[in-house]
Amino acid sequence: MLLQVEPSTRRNCPDCPPNERLSPAELNTFINADPPTLARLQAMVLSQQAQVIAPGIVYINFNNAHHVVVDLQESGFVIRNIIPNGVERGTLITPSYCMSEKSLVVINADYHGLNGSNKTEDGRDLFYHLGRAALFERDGQFDIGVIPERPDYDRTTRSWGGGPIFLWDGAYNYNPFNEWFEPDDLEYYRDTRWAKMTVALSENRKYLFITASYGLTLKEHAENIIELGRRWGMPIDRAMRFDGGESTYITLRLGDHLVPVLNLPEPLIVNCLAIERIGE
């Protein structure tokens, strides 16, 4: 499970853009969870029971895969695609760049280079990649798919590039050769048991599943998501991969701390999917 068992530290990256809202000292305090908070994380994971992070957001470790399940009908939070302003596309950041006092969940998203279709929630258009898959919101509904034409992308509210898609119509279906990935990469994504980060949507588009695993092939990872959705009465429709390996990162809000779940160094990434509470 690669479970974090010690307080996390931020990566030393002098060339990374600094967090615009929190100082280095505030960030260090934010992620440097005390022993009771780390014990709470371990208890949450080992219980394999759903744990409420905030209204509409729950965490569960299901058969050794970490899931955050988000009720997209809940109104107390916003889902953001956080990318630095005023820098070259693909500028490297660390996840701590994306943190704020309102952070509930922060994960890594697109691949190095920011080579998928990405748009921030304020409408800033970073890159449109014809043929590359994305998680996106359009007309008030989230979806996962390849956005086929630029006018369709222009209608999106926000978008996180990624891929390949590996779950279609509720079943594992890894046939992504039209998504502009190199054959060697596709083979690695399918077979590796190293850490991976994915997003999935329920059939009715009401629930977003964010999943990180270690030790599973992509097919086993997909079957894990499908089974959790089945048990919870939330049949899964489709899922796609974000960046993985050493870039895999997921952190949860527990009390006064954001606690990284995986026992991996803070990675270098290009953007975050971040869930932040509204108000206060």
Order of alpha helices (4+ residues) and beta strands (2+ residues): alpha-alpha-beta-beta-beta-beta-beta-beta-beta-beta-beta-alpha-beta-beta-beta-alpha-beta-beta-alpha-beta-beta-beta-beta
